[in-house]
Amino acid sequence: MSEPTQNPDGLYTTGEIAKLCGVSVRTVQYYDTRGILIPSSLTEGGRRLYTKHHIGYAMLATREFISSASSCSF
């Protein structure tokens, strides 16, 4: 699997962050709406852009969610 391309400013799109973290685009969007992942900037078209720093936050949030979900008993 090849790493998503980075734009010249070193920023990643929502889709690229999702691919790097192994989650869906919808998950990254959810993290954004909940204030877990705040984009570094927006393009003129309104696309959210993230740095490599955000990848760690997304991975940590996903691990925390999976951990808390697996401790629930149904």
N, C-alpha and C positions, 0 to 999 in steps of 0.2 A: 504494500500500500504506500503510495507516495504522499509526502506531506503537502498539504494545500499550499498554494502559492501565496506569498506575502506581498502586499502592495509596497511601493517604495517607502512609505512612511512606517513600515513595520506593523501594520494593522491587519486584522483578520475580520472577515464578515461573520455574521451569525452562522451561516452554513459551514464555514471553515472551522469555527470554534466547535460546533456540534460534531463534526467529523473527527477532529482531533481528540475530543473527549469521549467519543463513542456513545453519544446521546443524540436524540432527535433535535431538529431545529425548534420544534415546539417546546422542548424542555428548556433550551436556551432562552426562548422568548418568555417562558414562564419565570425563569430566574430573573429576567429583566423586569417583568411586571411586579415581582415581589421584592425588588430592590436588592437581590442577591448579587446580580451582575449588572453593573451600570456601564454602558458603553463609554469608551474614551471620547468618541466623537461621532458625528453623523455626516454622511455624504450630503451633497446638495439634493439628492433624490430621497433623503431620509433613511438610508440604510445605516444600520448600527455597525460601528467598527470597534474592535477590541484589540488589546495588546496580548503578548504572550503571558503577561502577568495574570490575565483573566482566565487562562487555561487552568491554572492551578486552583483558582476559586471554583470554577465549574466542576472540576474533578472532585474537589473536597465536598462541595454541596451534594453531588450525586452520591458519593460514598456515605455521607451522613444520612441522606434520605433512604438509601437502601438499608442501612444499618437500623434505622428507626422503624422502617416498615417491616423488616424481618423479625423484630422483637414484638410486634403486635400479634395477638392471638385472635383468630376468627373462629 
